[in-house]
Amino acid sequence: MKKVASKPPRAAARKPAPAKPRARASAVKVVSAKAPAKPSRAAGVKAVTPAEAKTVRPAAVKPRRVSGTSKPPAAHARPAAATMLMPLHEGIVYGPVRSRRLGRSLGINLTPAHLKLCSFNCSYCQYGWSEHSRRAAEPAFEHWPSAATVAKALSVALRALLAQGDRVDRLTLAGHGEPTMHPKFKDVVSALRKVRDELVPGVPIAVLSNASTLDRADVREALAEVDERYMKLDAGDTATLRSVNGSPLTIEQLVAGLKKVPDIVVQAMFVKDRTGRVDNTGDLTVINWVGALDRIRPKAVQVYTIDRTPAFPYLQAVPAPRLREIVQRVRLAGFPCDVYGVPDAPAEPRKA
């Protein structure tokens, strides 16, 4: 009988030894001060001394959203404005400042100090976003300067300028908000006229307004007492009006108010941004805007673009050739129109 060599028995499968629980790696590795630390193999781990470890804050953990307890994010997050925005005015009278359109102008701020209060939220505003914007029809009187306070501030400023032999071309109601939102705007204008007539007779009083308060009869009556009325209109349709100016009003409401005020000069700021979110320079947009001018019938139009840091940091100045094209369309519609900020722009011929 033939002997068959038996095969060696198979080794039983070894079970892996249970892994010992490892301590979770810390984002900060503390080493002894006695011996030099060995470089860590883990990426992004930095060795620090115990003294340094006391000042290191743990990485922030993104909180978990619990249904019904946290607010959804805003639909369109506003980017932070640049740091070179114009500071808010500390007092009532400021300047004189050199204006592209008004010459040497002494500014008058009627809104509360250190508070940007406006009925619009324009993307190009040099003072930044209106964080405390409110309805123009319901202004609160608290913190607004009284008519007597405004008149006294102007009188002090004018007397100081006269003592220095200085002069101004205009007294301009502007500031870091909408001046016609003042609850006693009519009283303020009357008080300013008295000071002007006494100290600098013949110097015109001007107002820069976004035309959002023209539904108020007292505002229209006050504007009739102002020498020059510069009213803002940057769009001819509601969608563009809201993207450029953040207006709560429709274009129909603005046009209806502007038609009630005679002898106005319409000022239009043209801007665009590289994201395509804000742009009032397109052909159809300009056609709608000229159509709104035709309904308003202003005595003149002024066109310009940004030359200061805007609230929306992505805005860009409109090239000079495009501004001249827009000006030409306005002139063809029958309105005198000037462009500012374009050195080589042809001046409009004046009638003798």
Disulfide bonds with the S-S distance in Angstrom:
none
